[in-house]
């Protein structure tokens, strides 16, 4: 009886060892796939970040260009206003 109990324990131990080894190997394979997936997601996020940066940089550049154009138009209008009405440009003399 004890001999058959030892054989059963040995078989159960062998089966559990094989199952745990298979689970460990499967876990390693899954972790390798997760690592590859995370690497691809990281590359995708980096590409998206670069694209967003390029879009915002061009929008900022366009905004700066439009601001410069607006300022130039304001200066031009002020200059044209002074040419049209030179009497307004004179500085009033102080009373003595």
C-alpha positions as CSV (number, residue, x, y, z in Angstrom):
1,X,0.0,0.0,0.0
2,X,2.7,2.4,0.9
3,X,4.6,1.5,-2.3
4,X,1.6,2.3,-4.4
5,X,1.1,5.6,-2.5
6,X,4.7,6.6,-3.2
7,X,4.2,5.8,-6.9
8,X,1.0,7.9,-7.0
9,X,2.8,10.8,-5.3
10,X,5.7,10.5,-7.8
11,X,3.4,10.5,-10.8
12,X,1.4,13.5,-9.4
13,X,4.7,15.3,-8.7
14,X,5.9,14.5,-12.3
15,X,2.6,15.7,-13.8
16,X,2.6,18.9,-11.8
17,X,6.2,19.6,-12.7
18,X,5.4,19.1,-16.4
19,X,2.3,21.4,-16.2
20,X,4.2,24.1,-14.3
21,X,7.1,24.0,-16.8
22,X,4.6,24.3,-19.7
23,X,2.9,27.2,-18.0
24,X,6.3,28.9,-17.4
25,X,7.2,28.5,-21.0
26,X,3.8,29.8,-22.2
27,X,4.2,32.8,-19.8
28,X,7.6,33.6,-21.3
29,X,6.1,33.4,-24.8
30,X,3.2,35.7,-23.8
31,X,5.6,38.2,-22.2
32,X,7.7,38.3,-25.3
33,X,4.6,39.1,-27.4
34,X,3.5,41.7,-24.9
35,X,7.0,43.3,-25.1
36,X,6.8,43.4,-29.0
37,X,3.3,44.9,-28.8
38,X,4.3,47.5,-26.3
39,X,7.3,48.4,-28.6
40,X,4.9,48.9,-31.5
41,X,2.5,51.0,-29.5
42,X,5.4,53.1,-28.3
43,X,6.6,53.7,-31.9
44,X,3.0,54.5,-32.8
45,X,2.7,57.1,-30.0
46,X,6.1,58.6,-30.9
47,X,4.9,59.0,-34.6
48,X,1.7,60.5,-33.4
49,X,3.6,62.9,-31.1
50,X,5.9,63.9,-33.9
51,X,2.9,64.5,-36.2
52,X,1.1,66.6,-33.6
53,X,4.3,68.6,-33.0
54,X,4.6,69.3,-36.7
55,X,1.0,70.4,-37.0
56,X,1.2,72.7,-33.9
57,X,4.6,74.1,-35.1
58,X,3.1,75.0,-38.5
59,X,0.0,76.4,-36.9
60,X,2.1,78.5,-34.6
61,X,4.2,79.6,-37.5
62,X,1.1,80.5,-39.5
63,X,-0.2,82.4,-36.5
64,X,3.0,84.3,-36.2
65,X,3.0,85.1,-39.9
66,X,-0.6,86.3,-39.6
67,X,0.2,88.4,-36.6
68,X,3.1,90.0,-38.5
69,X,0.9,90.7,-41.4
70,X,-1.7,92.3,-39.2
71,X,0.9,94.5,-37.5
72,X,2.3,95.5,-40.9
73,X,-1.1,96.5,-42.1
74,X,-1.7,98.5,-38.9
75,X,1.6,100.3,-39.4
76,X,0.8,100.9,-43.0
77,X,-2.7,102.3,-42.2
78,X,-1.2,104.6,-39.5
79,X,1.5,105.8,-42.0
80,X,-1.2,106.4,-44.7
81,X,-3.3,108.3,-42.1
82,X,-0.4,110.6,-41.3
83,X,0.2,111.2,-45.0
84,X,-3.5,112.0,-45.7
85,X,-3.8,114.4,-42.8
86,X,-0.5,116.2,-42.0
87,X,-2.2,118.8,-39.8
88,X,-2.9,116.1,-37.2
89,X,0.7,115.2,-37.0
90,X,1.9,118.6,-35.7
91,X,2.7,118.7,-32.1
92,X,0.7,121.5,-30.3
93,X,2.9,124.2,-28.9
94,X,2.7,124.8,-25.2
95,X,1.3,128.0,-23.9
96,X,3.9,130.3,-22.4
